[in-house]
Amino acid sequence: MKMNTLGNTDIVLPEICLGTMTWGQKNTEEEAHQQLDYAVKERGTTFIDTAEIYPIPPTPEKQGLTETYLGNWIAKTGNREKLFIATKIAPASLISTRPTGTHAKLDRASIREAVMGSLERLQTDYIDLYQIHWPERKTNFFNIRGYSEDMRGDSTSIEETLEALKELIDEGLIKHIGVSNETPWGVSEYLRLSREKGLPRIVSIQNQYSLLNRTFEVGLAEICIEENISLLAYSVLNMGVLTGKYLEGAQPAGARFTVSGRNSERYNPEIAQPAIREYIKVAHKHGLNPAQMAIAFANSRDFTTSSIIGATNLEQLETCIDAHKIELSQEVLNDLHEVYTKFPDPCC
């Protein structure tokens, strides 16, 4: 599998990362461990991404269960040193407090408690990449549009967040830091403070990127290339939509939007159906699996270091990992560009 360098570090990561957000909701612990056995032991996908708020859909009762499943597998197999583990802190909204009652913010107390909780659940002494899951401030993430003066308000400063992360890096509890669901201003501010205050520098950004949502290319792609920051692309299949399995109103048994309509308006809106049909046609024209074509497209971008894949069964997992074997021809890329010019970013 192709390996890419993480940001400005000397770490190389596989271009396919195993995502875990269904473990604990759609997947049992046994199934999660089967995925890890296959991905890590058989396929060399040693980059694992998780989060304190997983599984998704999030519930207070199951929060942290995904990290626990991963931690139990690590304890059982003893494979910690082979893995590059990324996890995330949830700053607000989906969780209101942590076990000791601290507010879910991006201040010192909350970050420290979140890191300690993740370390305990993961059964490890350190986290390779610790990410801010989304900004604490009100801004344009999760498809929020518009920005106005009244969105500005009290939130933990990015400087305090970086200072708290520096303390944890100095203690050896985390190795590198990144952001997720961030904006161009946010990334620029993290970089400015790192440069001017001698604080840790972010090495990655984990944002949505797919054939149906390429808005990352406006602003953020330039920053990533110029500043040597890695995109860890999530939802490269738009929650499975780019497989074509939901076309014509289909609701396959056990599929995400069949079980729960959560976020369907974001990832599978009616306005996106013509574009989805056209992308599926391009895949079939060139004898490609639609899912593998979509993943290969995300991986072909200069700013992408790794694409995060998720699966609910081993067959899906094998298909997604095998996308690393696909190199898209210029003819395929031209056809994809033609579809994009007709239907730009219908899922943004």
Secondary structure as GFF3:
##gff-version 3
##sequence-region A 1 348
A	DSSP	beta_strand	3	5	.	.	.	ID=ss1
A	DSSP	beta_strand	12	14	.	.	.	ID=ss2
A	DSSP	beta_strand	16	19	.	.	.	ID=ss3
A	DSSP	alpha_helix	29	36	.	.	.	ID=ss4
A	DSSP	pi_helix	37	42	.	.	.	ID=ss5
A	DSSP	beta_strand	47	49	.	.	.	ID=ss6
A	DSSP	alpha_helix	65	77	.	.	.	ID=ss7
A	DSSP	three_ten_helix	80	82	.	.	.	ID=ss8
A	DSSP	beta_strand	84	89	.	.	.	ID=ss9
A	DSSP	alpha_helix	108	122	.	.	.	ID=ss10
A	DSSP	beta_strand	127	132	.	.	.	ID=ss11
A	DSSP	three_ten_helix	149	151	.	.	.	ID=ss12
A	DSSP	alpha_helix	158	170	.	.	.	ID=ss13
A	DSSP	beta_strand	174	180	.	.	.	ID=ss14
A	DSSP	alpha_helix	184	197	.	.	.	ID=ss15
A	DSSP	beta_strand	202	206	.	.	.	ID=ss16
A	DSSP	three_ten_helix	215	217	.	.	.	ID=ss17
A	DSSP	alpha_helix	220	227	.	.	.	ID=ss18
A	DSSP	beta_strand	230	233	.	.	.	ID=ss19
A	DSSP	three_ten_helix	241	243	.	.	.	ID=ss20
A	DSSP	three_ten_helix	247	249	.	.	.	ID=ss21
A	DSSP	alpha_helix	256	259	.	.	.	ID=ss22
A	DSSP	alpha_helix	264	267	.	.	.	ID=ss23
A	DSSP	three_ten_helix	270	272	.	.	.	ID=ss24
A	DSSP	alpha_helix	273	285	.	.	.	ID=ss25
A	DSSP	alpha_helix	290	299	.	.	.	ID=ss26
A	DSSP	beta_strand	304	309	.	.	.	ID=ss27
A	DSSP	alpha_helix	314	321	.	.	.	ID=ss28
A	DSSP	three_ten_helix	322	325	.	.	.	ID=ss29
A	DSSP	alpha_helix	330	342	.	.	.	ID=ss30
###
